[in-house]
Amino acid sequence: MAKALYQMTIHELHGLLKEKKVSSREITQAVYQRIDAVEPRVHAYITLTREAALKQAAAADEQIRQGLIQPLTGIPLAIKDLLCTAGIPTTCGSKILQNFIPPYDATVVSRLKQQHAVFTGKTNMDEFAMGSSTETSFFGPTANPWDLGRVPGGSSGGSAAAVAADECIAALGTDTGGSIRQPAACCGIVGMKPTYGRVSRFGLVAFASSLDQAGPMTKDVADAALLLNYISGHDPKDSTSVNREVPDYTRSLLRDVKGLRIGIPKEYFTQSGIDPEVEKAVGEAVRILERQGATVTEITLPHTQYALAVYYLIAPAEASSNLARYDGVKYGYRHPHETDLRELYEITRSEGFGAEVKRRIMLGTYALSAGYYDAYYRKASQVRTLIRQDFEEAFTACDLMVTPTAPTPPFCLGEKLNNPLQMYLSDIFTIPANLAGLPGISLPCGFSARGLPVGLQIIGNLFAEEKIIRGAYCLEQNSDWHFAKPSLA
């Protein structure tokens, strides 16, 4: 049976557009028809930009008529609502920015505009990217397209659900402790976190500045490589952006994995709480890579056990500093009946922030306080260095690491919302890569007995995205998990 336009990938649609068999307007209209059909149940978006998207599609079609088509020209993409978009609300899933309209674009957004991509809207997310289930959003939760009673992961759950439900062709997410990879696993799609500094953070509303990174969320590995090509590169507006040549990642799609050394960190499989179905699916995927010529060896990352604690000291500390700007004075929500400046700050922030954001601000402020800085934040920073050194040592024995992306398949809505510690454990396998600044990808590697997606994570050394894509593409091409679709009518 022929695919509908909204079911296709970027590279499939690019071929049709190039041959003038379809127009960007037709693709965009097909995507919005799909949104109209399923969005009331999925709630992947906070803001839809239908009118602007159709104008962008018309402009893209004019480019194509002139023979100026590029790989992303005319392709409908969704943008996580943490990335600034000029003239379009950027809420970060929070009441405090409910009516904020940026006057400029994030660099990744402007680079997609240069490609004449089409933007379908801004996707739902955990408030200020703080969460693993997209349930902390001020605008309500997003449902997992595979099971509407379950979470899509977070914080980029809206982007993941939009891609899985075919409400866009691909999307951008951001990843601070797993917020691209974990929802990608929950929704059965591909999600890639690049090396820290590979993609500009300018216009990405900061949660934890030493950890945040934008990346692609797509229907297959080829699309992830394609999208990464056009959002990567040095940006003088971002002091953490690395001035390093960007390779053509799509060239890695032509290679096999013969000779690649795959490391299996033993600590990731001895953690309490890993679901047996997840462990089995990942093990079967590793055997596929082995049959394709990769060699597999066990490695050790001895300080992995401290990664979660380190993250939940460093990330909240940086958040407490970054979120101090939301005070009711400069922009965003302002309590209307304050009597003095202190009351303005207190009431505005109390009413504007949700419970999880307040929790992390308080944790971070405590960790940075005069009496506890050395005991908590400084110690966490020292252990972060040890975690980074573990990876450096391990990559002398392997080229890539393969792990589960999340310890369990997607859980039920509301199941962990009132148990923050259980929620934090959802990111136990993704956080170490962020602490070390390493690139990683999640792709489907099977399904649970309930038919829920299971994700596999591939981690590479700094700027080893090409090897990661090579390994992920080989696994994808020698399995059929990515062909499965949720049964939304």
C-alpha positions, 0 to 999 in steps of 0.5 A: 500500500502506498504511503501517504505524504505525511508518512514519508521521510525527508529523503523520500519527499525530497526526491518527489519534490525534486522530480516535481511529482508533488508540491510543498503545499500539498505535503504541508496540507497533508500534514495539517490534515493529519494534525487535525485528525489526531492532535486532539488525542495526542496533544503534541503541539502548543502552537500551530502555525498553519497560515505561516506554514502555507506561506513558507510552502508557497515560497519553497515551491517558488524556489523549486520552480527556479531549480534552487531546491535543497535537501530540506526545501519544502519539508514540514518540520516541528520545533520544540518550544524551547527554541526561539522563533521570531514572531511566534510564541516560545513558551518553554511549556511554562506559564511564566512565558505563556505570552512571550514572542521572541524578536529573533530566531535561534540559530538552528531555526535560522539555518532551517529557514535558509534551507526554505524548510516549512515550520508546522508549529511549536511542540509541547515539552516539560516546563523548561525541559525539566522532566522525563514525561512531558507531564510538567507542561503548563499546557497539559501532557502529551500522550504516547501515540503507541498507547494514549494512556502512556507518556511519550517521554520527555522533555522533548515528548511533543516533538517525539510524539509529533514525529511518531504520529506523523504530525510532521516529517521531522522535528527538533528537540533539545537534550540536557540529560536525555531529553531527545534520546529518551522520548525517541525511545518511548515513541519508537523514532530516531533521536540524536544528541550531538557532541556538546558545541557541535550545534549552536545553543544561541536562541535555545532557552537555557536550562543547564548551559553546560549540558543543553544541546539541540538535535534532530528527531526523525523517522529514520537514521538517514533523516537524522544525518540529513538534518544534522548536516544543516543545523551543525557548525560554528556560530560566533553568537555562541561562546560554546560553539566549536569552530570545527569543520562539519562533515557530510554525515550522509556519507556514513550511510553508505558504510557497514560496521565491519571492524567496528569495536562495540563496547558494552558497559557492564554497569548499564546492565547491572543497574537495578530497575532495567526491565528484562524485555529491554535487556533482551531487545538490546541484546538481540540488536547487539547480535545483529551488529555482531553478525554484520562484522562488528566485534563486541567486548565488555567495558567498564565505566566505574563512576557511572553509579554517581552520574545521576547524583552528579547531574541532579546537583549540576543541572539544578545549580545551573537552572537556578542561575539561568531562571533567575531572569524570570522575575516579572520585570523584564518579560514574561508573566507578571503578578498584577497586584504586588505592593513592593519589589520583593513581593513582585518577585515572590508572587510572580515566580510562585505563580509562574513556575510549576512544581518541578521547576521550583523543586530544581531551583531550590535544589540548585540554590541550596547546592550553590549556597555559601555553606554547601558549595564545596560539599555539593556543587564542587564535589559534583564537578570533580566527579563529573571529571571522573565520569568523563575520564572513564569514557576517555579510557573506555574509548581506547578499547572500543569505537562505540558503546551500545546501551539501553536508552531507557530502563523500561518501556514508556510508563503510564501517565501519572504513574511517576508524577508524584515520585520525583526520584522514580521519574529521575531514574528514567534518564539513568542511561542517558545522563552520563553522555551529557555530563561528558559532552558526548554524542549519542543516538537512540533508535528502535530495537524492538517492542515489549510484550504490550507492543510498546517501543524499546530504544537502543542507545549508541554513544560515540567519542567526541565528534564521532557522530559519523561512526554513530550514524554508521552503526545506527544505519547498519542496525536499522537496515538489518532490522524492520522495527522502524517500519512499525507505526502506531495504530492511530486511526 
